[in-house]
Amino acid sequence: MGKNNKIFRMYKFRTMVAGAHKLIRTDPKMKEVFEEYKKSSFKLKKDPRVTQLGKFLRKSSLDELPQFLNVLKSEMSLVGPRAFYPDELTENKKRYPQTLPDIEEALKVKPGITGLWQVSGRSKIGFTRRIKMDAHYARFHSLTLDLKILLKTPFVVLKRDGVY
């Protein structure tokens, strides 16, 4: 989901087995993994669906490169909040109702390839803190803030901190 709750197809290199999004939700063998996935704000440290090549692409953040097509199509920005799968956003709204104002605020701007959350800890940050950062960005984004985030991004990518 992007700006104003608009659904769009976000391009990425595939890092998981085919049908991974559906698999974790429907395969009875994945039931425990899915419960852990939901508890951890839809991030798993050791996701069994990630391929060997996918591990490399994720750690190097190369899986994000195709999102430049989304930027060219004006669906995304270079800098902005992280986009959500609609079902994950619905689940997080139920689980963290106190975040609803921040979610609404974050969805007022285009999602970004990089953003405040991504350069501040990535997957080590829980949903409530992440959405506060995204809302802060949406309220106060500026060229200066975007430049700071863009300058931090390569160092964060090279450090690989908070990457699952």
Helices and strands as residue ranges (DSSP letters): G 3-5, H 20-26, G 28-30, H 31-39, H 52-59, G 62-64, H 67-72, E 77-79, H 86-95, G 97-99, H 100-106, E 112-114, G 122-124, H 127-140, H 143-159
